[in-house]
Amino acid sequence: MPKDSFTPRKDTLVLRKPESTDGAAIWELVRACKPLDENSMYCNLVQAEHFRDTCVVAELNGEVVGWISGHMIPNQDAFFVWQVAVSAKARGLGLGRKMLTHLVNRDECAEAECLKTTITEDNDASWGLFRSFARNLGGELTDEPHYEKDVHFDGHHDTEHMVTITLPREEAEVLRAA
């Protein structure tokens, strides 16, 4: 009689463009990823539909576990990352960096010479992600205060530093092939 055998299910990670039907799942993911700023569900739905070419959803076994919203900055050769969310279920997989690499290698971001994002001084997880991304890509990371606590946020939010990472296109092509 054959022995019972168990073959563990291989986790399947998929990175894809979002659909409008992903809006609610994205909203729930962002809400679960404290201290991210929560947008309305409607905002996430519009991002998923109108900005789908410059946003990414990560699914692990069919469940949304990652999200990056971004857009090309008008009249600049720059890709702006608005928000990065990674579920606790997917942490430690390098998912943030995988999603960023996926986005900068999309045709829609081909004209970007740099990636920009804003990060508060105390957000160690974001600093770690973007430093790791820059190091892996071979890009230079610089930052400076941009949206200031008292000038832009009326004292209600910490200063956001504009982080700029150069995107050496040859390096991005190497990463795509890897």
Secondary structure, DSSP 8 states (H G I E B T S, - for coil): ------------EEEE---GGGHHHHHHHHHHSTTS----HHHHHHHHHHTGGG-EEEEETTEEEEEEEEEE-TTSSEEEEEEEEE-GGGTTS-HHHHHHHHHHTSGGGTT-SEEEEEEETT-HHHHHHHHHHHHHHT--EEEEEEE-HHHHSTTSS--EEEEEEE--HHHHHHHHH-
